[in-house]
Amino acid sequence: MELRDIEIFLALAEELHFGRTAERLCVSPARVSQAIKKQERTIGAELFERTSRAVCLTAVGERLRDDLEVGYRQIQQAIATASAAGRGIGGVLKVGFSGAWCGNLVVKAADRFRTQHPHCDIQIAEMPLHDRYGAIRSGAVDLQLTELPVDEPDIINGPVVYSDRRALAVPAGHPLARQESVCLEDLASIPLITITGPPQYWLDAHLPHHTPAGRPISRGPVTIAWQEVLSLVATGKGACPTSIRSAQYYARPDLAYVPFRDAPPVEFGLSWPATGESATVQAFVQTVLATVDRDEGVPPAPGPAARPR
């Protein structure tokens, strides 16, 4: 039995439909039927029961499926491993992230990547809020999934992975916490907690100094860590724009996350050094994109469900 015929048999055993099997394997239904008939002649027994309404495995077909699957997967893995080695995929890949949801995605993608490329080790680290690009420049990470924008001549912007509605983290007792949504003009009514360290263009994108109408936005305390930002907001020292996902991933009884109705989204994207665009990096980027569920963890907004009570 040829490898392609084994692939057709196992696909049909899973789909139990000739048309879907043909579509999945990019062949004609006649090719699927011919392959199965050939296998049945070789084995001397029917592998599938066919009616006008359904296709199902016979007892012989079930036994053959069970016996073939393990060996077929081993062959696939061996081919994938050899292909990865030929393309230079291997060694250690160090991946950074910011945001709990990005961390979850990177871990899931790493698990998937290790299965596809067992000779590659993935190391994961959270990026400090105050130093967005130090790790990528020093070689401490090869790739990172963090907030945009990134406008650095020595760093490549990869694909955007998440584009989330922007929200404002405010103290639970603040008048803005009782609103269904806020607008950018509301930022003139409460100080913004300031983060030290990121480049000015990044700060301007997330922590503006003026509203669209030109009203000044005052500054609250300065910090370098996200958990400190949340504590400062919770104790009434100010507010901080963030992704609406924070309402679930960083929920606290003393905080409220109120969605903006007129602010641009918060985007999280992949980036890597301009001198470090290796086959392993590109393969992991594709694995991240294949793994991401862009709606995962996003609470409904606007409305009370978006804010902890």
C-alpha positions in Angstrom: 0.0 0.0 0.0 1.5 3.4 -1.1 1.8 6.3 1.4 -0.8 8.3 -0.5 -3.3 5.5 -0.4 -2.8 5.2 3.4 -3.4 9.0 3.7 -6.6 8.6 1.7 -7.8 5.7 3.8 -7.1 7.5 7.1 -8.7 10.7 5.9 -11.9 8.9 4.8 -11.9 7.0 8.1 -12.0 10.4 9.9 -14.4 12.2 7.5 -16.6 9.3 6.6 -17.6 11.2 3.5 -16.0 10.8 0.0 -16.6 14.4 -1.0 -15.2 16.0 2.1 -12.2 13.6 1.9 -11.5 14.5 -1.7 -11.8 18.2 -0.9 -9.5 17.9 2.1 -6.8 16.1 0.1 -7.3 18.2 -3.1 -8.2 15.1 -5.2 -11.3 14.0 -7.0 -13.9 11.8 -5.3 -13.2 9.2 -8.0 -9.5 9.1 -6.9 -10.7 8.4 -3.3 -13.1 5.7 -4.4 -10.4 4.0 -6.6 -7.8 4.0 -3.8 -10.3 2.4 -1.3 -11.4 -0.2 -3.9 -7.7 -1.0 -4.6 -7.0 -1.4 -0.8 -10.0 -3.7 -0.4 -8.9 -5.9 -3.3 -5.4 -6.1 -1.8 -6.7 -6.9 1.8 -9.6 -9.2 0.6 -12.3 -7.5 2.7 -14.4 -4.4 2.7 -13.1 -1.5 4.8 -16.2 0.7 4.6 -19.9 0.1 4.5 -21.4 2.4 2.0 -25.1 3.4 1.7 -26.8 6.3 0.0 -27.0 8.0 3.3 -23.8 7.2 5.2 -20.3 5.8 5.1 -18.9 3.8 8.1 -16.0 1.6 8.9 -16.3 -2.1 9.0 -14.6 -4.1 11.8 -11.7 -4.8 9.5 -11.5 -1.1 8.6 -11.5 -0.1 12.2 -8.6 -2.5 12.9 -6.6 -1.3 9.9 -7.2 2.4 11.0 -5.9 1.7 14.5 -2.9 -0.2 13.3 -2.0 2.4 10.6 -2.5 5.6 12.5 0.6 5.3 14.8 3.0 4.4 12.1 1.6 7.1 9.7 2.0 9.8 12.4 5.6 8.7 13.0 6.3 8.9 9.3 4.8 12.4 9.2 6.8 13.5 12.2 10.0 12.1 10.7 9.4 14.0 7.5 8.6 17.2 9.3 11.7 16.9 11.5 13.9 16.4 8.4 12.3 19.3 6.7 12.8 21.5 9.7 16.4 20.6 9.9 16.8 21.3 6.2 15.3 24.8 6.7 17.4 25.4 9.8 14.6 25.1 12.4 16.0 24.0 15.7 18.0 25.1 18.8 16.6 27.5 21.4 14.0 30.1 20.6 13.4 32.8 23.3 10.0 34.4 23.1 8.8 37.5 25.1 5.4 38.8 25.7 3.4 41.5 27.5 -0.2 41.0 28.7 -1.6 37.9 30.3 -3.5 36.9 27.1 -0.4 37.2 25.0 1.4 35.0 27.5 -1.3 32.4 27.3 -1.1 32.5 23.5 2.7 32.2 23.4 2.5 29.1 25.8 -0.1 27.4 23.6 1.8 28.2 20.4 5.0 26.9 22.1 3.3 23.6 22.9 2.1 23.3 19.3 5.6 24.2 18.0 7.4 21.7 20.1 5.1 19.0 18.7 5.9 20.0 15.2 9.6 20.6 15.8 10.7 18.4 18.8 14.3 19.4 18.4 13.5 23.1 19.1 13.3 24.4 22.7 11.1 27.4 23.4 11.9 29.6 26.4 9.3 32.2 27.4 9.7 35.4 29.4 7.5 38.4 30.3 8.8 41.7 29.0 9.1 44.6 31.6 6.7 47.4 31.0 9.4 50.1 31.3 11.9 48.5 28.8 10.1 47.4 25.7 13.0 46.6 23.5 16.0 46.0 25.7 15.6 42.2 25.8 15.2 41.9 22.0 18.3 44.1 21.4 20.5 42.2 23.9 19.5 38.8 22.5 17.6 37.9 25.7 14.6 37.2 23.4 14.5 36.4 19.7 10.9 37.4 19.2 8.2 39.2 21.2 4.5 39.8 21.3 3.9 43.2 22.8 1.8 46.4 22.5 2.3 48.4 19.4 3.5 50.8 18.1 7.0 49.7 17.4 9.0 52.3 15.4 12.6 51.2 15.7 15.0 51.0 12.8 16.6 47.8 14.1 13.4 45.9 14.8 11.0 44.4 12.3 7.3 44.8 12.7 5.5 41.5 12.1 1.8 40.8 11.9 -0.7 42.2 14.3 -2.1 39.4 16.5 -4.7 41.2 18.6 -6.6 44.4 17.9 -8.7 45.1 21.0 -11.1 47.8 22.0 -9.5 50.3 24.3 -10.8 50.7 27.8 -10.0 53.1 30.7 -9.1 51.5 34.1 -10.5 53.7 36.8 -11.1 53.4 40.6 -14.3 51.4 41.2 -15.8 54.4 43.1 -15.1 57.0 40.5 -18.0 58.7 38.6 -16.6 57.4 35.3 -17.0 53.8 36.6 -20.7 54.2 36.5 -20.8 55.1 32.8 -21.5 52.6 30.0 -18.5 54.1 28.1 -16.1 57.0 28.1 -14.7 59.3 25.4 -11.3 60.7 24.9 -12.5 64.1 26.2 -13.2 62.4 29.6 -9.4 62.0 30.0 -9.3 65.7 31.0 -11.2 64.9 34.1 -8.8 62.4 35.7 -4.9 62.2 35.9 -3.2 59.4 33.9 -0.8 57.1 35.7 2.5 57.6 33.8 5.0 54.9 32.8 8.6 55.7 32.6 11.0 54.0 30.2 9.1 53.4 26.9 10.0 55.6 23.9 8.1 58.9 23.6 6.1 57.8 20.5 4.8 54.8 22.5 3.8 56.9 25.4 2.1 59.5 23.2 0.1 56.7 21.6 -1.2 55.3 24.9 -0.9 58.3 27.3 -1.8 61.5 25.4 -1.1 64.9 26.9 -4.2 66.6 25.3 -7.7 65.5 24.3 -8.8 65.8 20.7 -10.3 69.2 21.6 -7.0 70.4 23.0 -7.8 70.1 26.7 -4.8 69.2 28.8 -4.6 65.7 30.4 -2.9 65.9 33.8 -0.4 63.3 35.0 -0.6 61.1 38.1 2.2 59.2 39.7 5.0 57.6 37.7 5.8 53.9 37.8 7.5 51.1 35.8 5.3 48.0 36.4 1.8 47.1 35.4 0.8 45.7 38.8 1.9 49.1 40.3 -0.3 50.9 37.7 -3.3 48.9 38.8 -2.7 49.5 42.5 -2.2 53.3 41.9 -5.5 53.4 39.9 -7.3 51.3 42.6 -6.3 53.7 45.4 -7.6 56.8 43.5 -4.3 58.2 42.1 -5.5 58.3 38.6 -6.6 56.2 35.6 -4.8 54.3 32.8 -5.9 53.3 29.3 -5.6 49.6 28.5 -7.1 46.8 26.4 -10.7 45.7 27.2 -9.2 42.2 27.9 -7.8 43.6 31.1 -11.4 43.5 32.5 -11.1 39.7 32.7 -7.4 39.1 33.0 -6.7 41.8 35.6 -10.1 42.0 37.3 -10.1 43.5 40.9 -13.0 44.6 43.1 -11.5 48.0 43.5 -11.1 48.6 39.7 -13.5 49.2 36.8 -12.7 49.0 33.1 -14.9 51.3 31.0 -14.7 50.9 27.2 -14.0 53.9 25.0 -16.4 54.7 22.3 -14.1 56.9 20.2 -10.5 55.7 20.8 -8.4 53.7 18.4 -7.9 50.0 19.3 -5.0 48.7 21.4 -2.9 46.4 19.1 -0.5 43.7 20.0 2.0 42.5 17.4 5.0 40.3 16.8 8.4 41.8 16.3 12.0 40.6 16.1 15.5 42.0 15.4 16.2 43.0 11.8 19.3 40.8 12.0 17.4 37.9 13.5 14.8 36.9 10.9 15.7 33.2 11.0 13.7 30.2 9.7 12.9 29.3 13.3 11.5 32.8 14.0 9.3 32.7 10.9 8.0 29.2 11.6 7.0 30.3 15.2 5.3 33.4 13.8 3.2 31.2 11.6 2.4 28.9 14.5 1.3 31.8 16.6 -1.1 33.0 13.9 -2.4 29.4 13.5 -3.0 29.2 17.3 -4.6 32.6 18.1 -8.3 32.9 18.9 -8.8 36.7 18.6 -12.1 36.6 20.5 -10.7 34.6 23.4 -11.0 36.3 26.7 -12.7 39.5 25.4 -15.6 40.5 27.6 -18.7 42.1 26.1 -18.6 45.9 25.8 -20.1 48.4 26.4 -22.2 47.5 29.4 -22.0 46.5 33.0 -20.6 43.0 32.1 -17.4 44.7 31.0 -16.7 46.1 34.5 -16.2 44.3 37.8 -18.7 45.2 40.5 
